[in-house]
Amino acid sequence: MSPAPDLAELLRRIAAELAARAADTEALGELVPHLGALEPELQLRAQSIDRLSQEVGELATLLSALAARAPAQDVPDALIDAVRLSDLAARLRGGTAADGPLAGELDLF
């Protein structure tokens, strides 16, 4: 397992993760018109995917700007150890999802 990156690099990596999730969410939003006739309440929920995508994208942009101004301060390993999704934790450490022990974890509701 790689050690935690410094603060600026960790912020850049989190920003990149948020940007990727914004793109994923935007792609989900493209499915909404193909869902057919939904009840009005479900239509509103489905349309909220677009807002979510935009907000996550804006947060990624802000975090990226903060990363550019952050000091090269050490980040305790315990902070990334607290991330419960091993593939995400591996990427935040600078690795790939395959570096995590259980890539593809899924919580079912």
N, C-alpha and C positions, 0 to 999 in steps of 0.2 A: 504494500500500500504506500502510495506516495505521501509525503508530508503536505500539510495545507500550504497553499500559495500565500504570498503576502496580500495585504488588504486590497490594494489597487487591482491586482490580478484576479482576486476572488470576485470583486465587484464586476470586473469585465466579464468573467465567466458567467456570473448570475445574469448579467444583462443579455449575454448571448443566449442563455437558456430561455429567458423571457421572450426574446425576439423570436426564437424558434417556436415557442408555445403560441405566440401571437399568430404566426404563420399557420400553424396547425389549426388554430381556432378559426382563422379566416377561411381555410379550406372546408371546415365543417359548415360554416355559414353558407357555402355554395350549395350545400345539400338541401337547405330549407325550401327553396322553390319546388323541389322535387318530392316533397313529403305529401303532397296532395292536400285534400281538405282536412284541416285540423280544426279543433274547437278553438274559438277565439283566444282563450287563455293560453292554450298551447302554442298558438301562433305568436303571441307576445313573448313567451319564453324562448321560442326558437329564434325570434328576431333579436333577442338579447345577446345572442352569440356574436353578432356584429359589434355591439358595444363592448363586449368582453375583449374581443380581438383588438379593438382600437385602444382600450385602456391598458391592456397588457403591453402593447407595442409602445405606448407613450411612457410607461414605467420603465421599459427596457432602454428607451432613449435617455431618460433622466438618469438612470443608474449608470449608463455608459459615460455620461457627462461627469457624474460624481466620481467614477473610477479614474477619470483623467486628472482629477484634482486630489485624489486620495494619497496619503503618504504610503511609502513602502513599509508598512508596519506589519509585524508578525501576526498571524491569525492562529489561535490555539487549535490544535488538531481536533479537540473535543467539539468545536463548533460544527465541523463537517461530519464528525462521527455521529452527531445528533440527527443528521439527515437520514430518514428511514428508508428511502429508495436507494438501494445500493448502486444502481447504474447512474443515477443523478449525482450521488456522492463521488463516484469515480470520475465523472466528467468535471466536477468542481475541483477535484484534485489535479486535473490535467490529463487524466486518462480517457479511456473510451468505455462505453457501456460494457464491453466484453471483459474489461478489467475487474468489474464488480462480480462478486460471487454468485449472485442470483439475478442476472440481467433478465428483464421482462417480468418483474414482479407485478402483481395485479391484485388490488383490493376489490372484491365484489361486494356490492351493497345488498 
